[in-house]
Amino acid sequence: MSWLRCTGLGFIAALYVLAGRWGFHRLAEAVPEVNPFLELRLWVVMGGLVLASVGLMLRAMREPRPGEARFDPPLAAALVGFFGYLCASALWAPAPDFALRKVYDLGLLLVMSVGFGLAALRQPAPRVLDAFWGIVVLATGLLALTGVRQLLGGGGGARLAVMGGGPNIFARLMGLLALGALYFWYWRGQAWLWIPLAATGVILALLTGSRGGTVAILAGVTTCLVVGRVPVRRLLMLTLLATVAVTAVTLFSPLGKALTRSVEERFLRLTLNYEQGAGGASSSNGQVYLSGREILYASALQLGRDHPVTGAGLAAFPGLGLGVYPHNLFLEVFCEGGAVGLLFFAGVLGAFLRTALTRRRGLDGATVGAAVLVLLGSQSSGDLYDSRALFLLMVMASCTAVAGRGAAVTAPLPLQAMPGATR
């Protein structure tokens, strides 16, 4: 029964992270007006709420056992304060219709994030993480195959993206694939399988041309290795196998030419010294091409300056016609929630850091690395709901940080531990 609950919770959490705003109405030939009841995310969150009630029931029935997930009240309180304040800012929002839709988004974020911590109560923490990362690797692996097939078929265009999503989102998903592979490598070994898979995720992220996404992936992987305290010998193995995998793809696979072109165009010409901007517009002074985000950033910053304390109100940025969203999480919170909103957000990050330091010996590196990946990626792409994985991963990392789980051991066993050895 415990295995079933862990698998169900891991599946719901992974589906919540991966599904986004996808709805069943998209299966129709002519997409009608969006109906919240046809969106998968609503039912996923409701499933998480049911599991949260089961966790509360189990908490009342028996005491915790070693190795089981633990609730984090300070982090939960910080999340309630942050999302509660943002929802309250709808009272002074300039466009009530936009604000109400965003209240719905934030309500889902709050219920799922806090609900996960409750649902994980009295469940073995390693099983919860195994289920979550197993579903993530499986789903993103299928997306990776779809992307490779599309690229080799000539339908990928200049930048790799699949299923109607943007390159930045696909890069983030490939980052989760890489971290999921590192998760299983760290805990189970099998370097021959997981390290090339992690390298594949990084390569496909490079093929998207998403500079922000690639930087976020590198930071996430680095965080994973540091938090996991990976031994030097295993780091050398990781570096060697990853280098071999990347070299083989670059030199001997059909993806090599596309990878080289993507790096030269997106990472060298447009970032270091581009000559033409969007649409062929000329540029000077070697400025970095930001795909027009600098205009959104400036608008969000000015809106925040005009309402510095409490912000312009929830969903004020799209409500005032400045754009869909600022493409920066901190600027979105600042322009709509003001300095007060930033303080509440800092409270969430501070509560997580406090827990991470307190429970650092039990933290899972891949989960913390994924949170860093989403946090950095949200500074150049997406809005608050698109950053939903950040809040869930912080709760997941916190509540599953239990000591005692052993990583894969690749060193030879000492003589005393070998089968048949005599004392």
For each residue, the residues with C-beta under 8 A, 3 or more apart:
1: 4 5
2: 5 6 123 124 127
3: 6 7 127
4: 1 7 8
5: 1 2 8 9 51 54 123
6: 2 3 9 10 123 124 127 128 130 131
7: 3 4 10 11 127 131
8: 4 5 11 12 47 51 131
9: 5 6 12 13 48 51 116 119 120 123 128 131 132
10: 6 7 13 14 127 128 129 130 131 132 133 134 135
11: 7 8 14 15 131 135
12: 8 9 15 16 44 47 48 51
13: 9 10 16 17 48 116 132 392 396
14: 10 11 17 18 131 132 135 136 139
15: 11 12 18 19 40 44 135
16: 12 13 19 41 44 45 48 112 388 392
17: 13 14 136 176 388 389 392
18: 14 15 136 139 140 173
19: 15 16 22 40 41 44
20: 41 165 169 386
21: 39 41 385
22: 19 26 39 40 41
23: 26 34 35 38 39 40
24: 27 38 39 40
25: 28 31 32 34 35 38
26: 22 23 31
27: 24
28: 25 31 32
29:
30:
31: 25 26 28
32: 25 28 35
33:
34: 23 25 38 39
35: 23 25 32 38 39
36: 39 42 104
37: 42
38: 23 24 25 34 35
39: 21 22 23 24 34 35 36 42 43
40: 15 19 22 23 24 43 44
41: 16 19 20 21 22 44 45 108
42: 36 37 39 45 46 108
43: 39 40 46 47
44: 12 15 16 19 40 41 47 48 112
45: 16 41 42 48 49 108 111 112 115
46: 42 43 49 50
47: 8 12 43 44 50 51
48: 9 12 13 16 44 45 51 52 111 112 115 116 119
49: 45 46 52 53 111 115
50: 46 47 53 54
51: 5 8 9 12 47 48 54 55 115 119
52: 48 49 55 56 114 115 116 118 119
53: 49 50 56 57 118
54: 5 50 51 57 58 119
55: 51 52 58 59 118 119 120 121 122 123
56: 52 53 59 60 118 121
57: 53 54 60 61
58: 54 55 61 62 121 122
59: 55 56 121 122
60: 56 57
61: 57 58
62: 58 122
63:
64: 68 70 121 122
65: 68 122
66: 402 404
67: 124 125 126 402 404 405
68: 64 65 121 122 123 124 125 402
69: 117 120 121 122 123 124 125 128 399 400 402
70: 64 121 399 401 402
71: 76 117 118 120 121 399
72: 75 76 117 351 355 395 398 399
73: 76 77
74: 77 78 351 354 355
75: 72 78 79 117 348 351 352 355 394 395 398
76: 71 72 73 79 80 114 117 395
77: 73 74 80 81 351
78: 74 75 81 82 344 347 348 350 351
79: 75 76 82 83 110 113 114 348 391 395
80: 76 77 83 84 110 114
81: 77 78 84 85 344 347
82: 78 79 85 86 341 344 345 347 348
83: 79 80 86 87 106 107 109 110
84: 80 81 87 88 110
85: 81 82 88 89 337 340 341 344
86: 82 83 89 106 314 333 336 337 341 344 384
87: 83 84 90 103 106 107 314
88: 84 85 91
89: 85 86 92 93 310 311 313 314 336 337 341
90: 87 93 96 99 100 102 103 313 314 315
91: 88 313
92: 89 310 312 313
93: 89 90 96 98 99 312 313 314 315 316 319 336
94: 312 313 316 319 320
95: 98 99 315 316 318 319 320
96: 90 93 99 100
97: 100 101
98: 93 95 101 102 314 315 318 319
99: 90 93 95 96 102 103 313 314 315 319
100: 90 96 97 103 104
101: 97 98 104 105 315
102: 90 98 99 105 106 314 315 384
103: 87 90 99 100 106 107 314
104: 36 100 101 107 108
105: 101 102 108 109 384 385
106: 83 86 87 102 103 109 110 314 384 385
107: 83 87 103 104 110 111
108: 41 42 45 104 105 111 112 385 388
109: 83 105 106 112 113 384 385 388 391
110: 79 80 83 84 106 107 113 114
111: 45 48 49 107 108 114 115
112: 16 44 45 48 108 109 115 116 388 392
113: 79 109 110 116 117 391 392 394 395
114: 52 76 79 80 110 111 117 118 395
115: 45 48 49 51 52 111 112 118 119
116: 9 13 48 52 112 113 119 120 392 395 396 399
117: 69 71 72 75 76 113 114 120 121 395 398 399
118: 52 53 55 56 71 114 115 121
119: 9 48 51 52 54 55 115 116 123
120: 9 55 69 71 116 117 123 125 128 396 399 400
121: 55 56 58 59 64 68 69 70 71 117 118
122: 55 58 59 62 64 65 68 69
123: 2 5 6 9 55 68 69 119 120 127 128
124: 2 6 67 68 69 127 128
125: 67 68 69 120 128 129 362 399 400 401 402 405
126: 67 129 130 187 400 405
127: 2 3 6 7 10 123 124 130 131
128: 6 9 10 69 120 123 124 125 131 132 396 400
129: 10 125 126 132 133 183 364 367 396 400
130: 6 10 126 127 133 134
131: 6 7 8 9 10 11 14 127 128 134 135
132: 9 10 13 14 128 129 135 136 396
133: 10 129 130 136 137 180 183 184 366
134: 10 130 131 137 138 180
135: 10 11 14 15 131 132 138 139
136: 14 17 18 132 133 139 140 176 177 180
137: 133 134 140 141 177 180 181 184 197
138: 134 135 141 142
139: 14 18 135 136 142 143
140: 18 136 137 143 144 173 174 176 177 180 201
141: 137 138 144 145 177 197
142: 138 139 145 146
143: 139 140 146 147 162 163 170 173 174 177
144: 140 141 147 148 174 177 200 201 204
145: 141 142 148 149
146: 142 143 149 150 162 163
147: 143 144 150 151 156 160 161 162 170 204 207
148: 144 145 151 152 204 255
149: 145 146 152 153
150: 146 147 153 155 156 160 162
151: 147 148 154 155 156 160 207 255 258
152: 148 149 254 255
153: 149 150 156
154: 151
155: 150 151
156: 147 150 151 153 159 160 161 207 258
157: 160 161
158: 209 265
159: 156 167 207 208 209 210 262 266
160: 147 150 151 156 157 167 170 204 207 208 209 258 262
161: 147 156 157 164 165 166 167 169 170 208
162: 143 146 147 150 165 170
163: 143 146
164: 161
165: 20 161 162 169 170
166: 161 169 170 381
167: 159 160 161 170 171 208 209 210 213
168: 171 172 208 210 212 213 377 380 381 382
169: 20 161 165 166 172 173 381 382 386
170: 143 147 160 161 162 165 166 167 173 174 204 205 208 210
171: 167 168 174 175 204 205 208 210 213 214 216 217 377
172: 168 169 175 176 213 216 373 374 377 381
173: 18 140 143 169 170 176 177
174: 140 143 144 170 171 177 178 201 202 204 205 208 213 217
175: 171 172 178 179 201 202 205 213 216 217 220 370 373 377
176: 17 136 140 172 173 179 180 201 370 373 389
177: 136 137 140 141 143 144 173 174 180 181 197 198 200 201 204
178: 174 175 181 182 197 198 199 200 201 202 205 217 220 221
179: 175 176 182 183 198 201 220 221 224 366 369 370 373
180: 133 134 136 137 140 176 177 183 184 366
181: 137 177 178 184 185 194 195 197 198 201
182: 178 179 185 186 194 195 198 221 224 225 365 366 369
183: 129 133 179 180 186 187 224 364 365 366 367
184: 133 137 180 181 187 188 190 194
185: 181 182 188 189 190 191 193 194 195 198 238 408
186: 182 183 224 228 230 365 366 407 408
187: 126 183 184 405 407 408
188: 184 185 194 408
189: 185 408 409 410
190: 184 185 193 194 408
191: 185 194 195 237 238 241 410
192: 195 196 241
193: 185 190 196 197
194: 181 182 184 185 188 190 191 197 198
195: 181 182 185 191 192 198 199 237 238 241 242 245
196: 192 193 199 200 241 242 245
197: 137 141 177 178 181 193 194 200 201
198: 177 178 179 181 182 185 194 195 201 202 221 242
199: 178 195 196 202 203 241 242 245 246 249
200: 144 177 178 196 197 203 204 245 249
201: 140 144 174 175 176 177 178 179 181 197 198 204 205 217
202: 174 175 178 198 199 205 206 214 217 221 242 246
203: 199 200 206 207 245 246 249 255 259
204: 144 147 148 160 170 171 174 177 200 201 207 208
205: 170 171 174 175 178 201 202 208 210 213 214 217
206: 202 203 209 214 259 262 263 267
207: 147 151 156 159 160 203 204 255 258 259 262
208: 159 160 161 167 168 170 171 174 204 205 213 262
209: 158 159 160 167 206 262 265 266 267
210: 159 167 168 170 171 205 213 214 266 381
211: 214 215 266 267 270 271 380
212: 168 215 216 376 377 379 380 381
213: 167 168 171 172 174 175 205 208 210 216 217 377 380 381
214: 171 202 205 206 210 211 217 218 267
215: 211 212 218 219 376
216: 171 172 175 212 213 219 220 372 373 374 375 376 377
217: 171 174 175 178 201 202 205 213 214 220 221 373
218: 214 215 221 222
219: 215 216 222 223 372 373 376
220: 175 178 179 216 217 223 224 369 370 372 373 376
221: 178 179 182 198 202 217 218 224 225 369
222: 218 219 225 226 369
223: 219 220 226 227 365 368 369 372
224: 179 182 183 186 220 221 227 228 365 366 368 369 370
225: 182 221 222 228 230 235 238 365 369
226: 222 223 229 365
227: 223 224 360 363 364 365 368 369
228: 186 224 225 364 365 366 407
229: 226 365
230: 186 225 234 235 238 365
231: 234 235
232: 235 236
233: 236 237 410 411
234: 230 231 237 238 410
235: 225 230 231 232 238 239
236: 232 233 239 240
237: 191 195 233 234 240 241 410
238: 185 191 195 225 230 234 235 241 242
239: 235 236 242 243
240: 236 237 243 244
241: 191 192 195 196 199 237 238 244 245
242: 195 196 198 199 202 238 239 245 246
243: 239 240 246 247
244: 240 241 247 248
245: 195 196 199 200 203 241 242 248 249
246: 199 202 203 242 243 249 250
247: 243 244 250 251
248: 244 245 251 252 253
249: 199 200 203 245 246 252 253 255 256 259
250: 246 247 253 255 256 259 260
251: 247 248 256
252: 248 249 256
253: 248 249 250 256
254: 152 257 258
255: 148 151 152 203 207 249 250 258 259
256: 249 250 251 252 253 259 260
257: 254 260 261
258: 151 156 160 207 254 255 261 262
259: 203 206 207 249 250 255 256 262 263
260: 250 256 257 263 264
261: 257 258 264 265
262: 159 160 206 207 208 209 258 259 265 266 267
263: 206 259 260 266 267 268
264: 260 261 267 268 269
265: 158 209 261 262 268 269 270
266: 159 209 210 211 262 263 269 270 271
267: 206 209 211 214 262 263 264 270 271 272
268: 263 264 265 271 272
269: 264 265 266 272 273 274 275
270: 211 265 266 267 274 288 289
271: 211 266 267 268 274 288 289
272: 267 268 269 286 288
273: 269 286
274: 269 270 271 277 283 286 287 288 289
275: 269 282 283
276: 280 281 282 283
277: 274 280 281 282 283 289
278: 281 289 291 292
279:
280: 276 277
281: 276 277 278
282: 275 276 277
283: 274 275 276 277 287 289
284: 287
285:
286: 272 273 274
287: 274 283 284
288: 270 271 272 274
289: 270 271 274 277 278 283
290: 293 294
291: 278
292: 278 295 296
293: 290 296 297 327 328 380
294: 290 297 298
295: 292 298 299
296: 292 293 299 300 322 323 325 326 327 328
297: 293 294 300 301 326 327 328 331
298: 294 295 301 302
299: 295 296 302 303 317 322 323 326
300: 296 297 303 304 317 322 326 328 331 332 334 335
301: 297 298 304 305 331 334 335
302: 298 299 305 306
303: 299 300 306 307 312 316 317 320 322 335
304: 300 301 307 308 311 312 331 334 335 338
305: 301 302 308
306: 302 303 312
307: 303 304 310 311 312 313 316 335 338
308: 304 305 338 339
309: 338 339 340
310: 89 92 307 337 338 340 341
311: 89 304 307 316 333 334 335 336 337 338 340 341
312: 92 93 94 303 304 306 307 316 317 320 335 336 338
313: 89 90 91 92 93 94 99 307 316 319 336
314: 86 87 89 90 93 98 99 102 103 106 336 337
315: 90 93 95 98 99 101 102 318 319 336
316: 93 94 95 303 307 311 312 313 319 320 335 336
317: 299 300 303 312 320 322 323 325 326 332 335 336
318: 95 98 315 321 322 323 324 325
319: 93 94 95 98 99 313 315 316
320: 94 95 303 312 316 317
321: 318
322: 296 299 300 303 317 318 326
323: 296 299 317 318 326
324: 318 383
325: 296 317 318 332 382 383
326: 296 297 299 300 317 322 323 331 332 335 383
327: 293 296 297 380 381 382
328: 293 296 297 300 331 332 378 379 380
329: 332 333 375 378 379 382 383 384 387
330: 333 334 342 345 379
331: 297 300 301 304 326 328 334 335
332: 300 317 325 326 328 329 335 336 383 384
333: 86 311 329 330 336 337 341 342 345 384
334: 300 301 304 311 330 331 337 338 339 341 342
335: 300 301 303 304 307 311 312 316 317 326 331 332
336: 86 89 93 311 312 313 314 315 316 317 332 333 341
337: 85 86 89 310 311 314 333 334 340 341 342 344 345
338: 304 307 308 309 310 311 312 334 341 342
339: 308 309 334 342 343
340: 85 309 310 311 337 343 344
341: 82 85 86 89 310 311 333 334 336 337 338 344 345
342: 330 333 334 337 338 339 345 346
343: 339 340 346 347
344: 78 81 82 85 86 337 340 341 347 348
345: 82 330 333 337 341 342 348 349
346: 342 343 349 350
347: 78 81 82 343 344 350 351
348: 75 78 79 82 344 345 351 352 391 394
349: 345 346 352 353
350: 78 346 347 353 354
351: 72 74 75 77 78 347 348 354 355
352: 75 348 349 355 356 371 394 397 398
353: 349 350 356 357
354: 74 350 351 357 358
355: 72 74 75 351 352 358 359 398 401
356: 352 353 359 360 363 368 397 398 401
357: 353 354 360
358: 354 355
359: 355 356 362 363 398 401 402
360: 227 356 357 363 401
361: 403
362: 125 359 400 401 402 403 404 405
363: 227 356 359 360 367 368 397 401
364: 129 183 227 228 367 368 397 400 401
365: 182 183 186 223 224 225 226 227 228 229 230 368 369
366: 133 179 180 182 183 186 224 228 369 370
367: 129 183 363 364 370 371 393 396 397 400
368: 223 224 227 356 363 364 365 371 372 393 397
369: 179 182 220 221 222 223 224 225 227 365 366 372 373
370: 175 176 179 220 224 366 367 373 374 389 393
371: 352 367 368 374 375 389 390 393 394 397
372: 216 219 220 223 368 369 375 376
373: 172 175 176 179 216 217 219 220 369 370 376 377
374: 172 216 370 371 377 378 387 389 390 393
375: 216 329 371 372 378 379 387 390
376: 212 215 216 219 220 372 373 379
377: 168 171 172 175 212 213 216 373 374 380 381 382
378: 328 329 374 375 381 382 386 387 390
379: 212 328 329 330 375 376
380: 168 211 212 213 293 327 328 377
381: 166 168 169 172 210 212 213 327 377 378 386
382: 168 169 325 327 329 377 378 385 386 387
383: 324 325 326 329 332 386 387
384: 86 102 105 106 109 329 332 333 387 388
385: 21 105 106 108 109 382 388
386: 20 169 378 381 382 383
387: 329 374 375 378 382 383 384 390 391
388: 16 17 108 109 112 384 385 391 392
389: 17 176 370 371 374 392 393
390: 371 374 375 378 387 393 394
391: 79 109 113 348 387 388 394 395
392: 13 16 17 112 113 116 388 389 395 396
393: 367 368 370 371 374 389 390 396 397
394: 75 113 348 352 371 390 391 397 398
395: 72 75 76 79 113 114 116 117 391 392 398 399
396: 13 116 120 128 129 132 367 392 393 399 400
397: 352 356 363 364 367 368 371 393 394 400 401
398: 72 75 117 352 355 356 359 394 395 401
399: 69 70 71 72 116 117 120 125 395 396
400: 69 120 125 126 128 129 362 364 367 396 397
401: 70 125 355 356 359 360 362 363 364 397 398
402: 66 67 68 69 70 125 359 362 405
403: 361 362
404: 66 67 362
405: 67 125 126 187 362 402
406: 409
407: 186 187 228
408: 185 186 187 188 189 190
409: 189 406
410: 189 191 233 234 237
411: 233
412:
413: 417 418
414: 417 418
415: 418 421
416: 421 423
417: 413 414 421
418: 413 414 415 421
419:
420:
421: 415 416 417 418
422:
423: 416
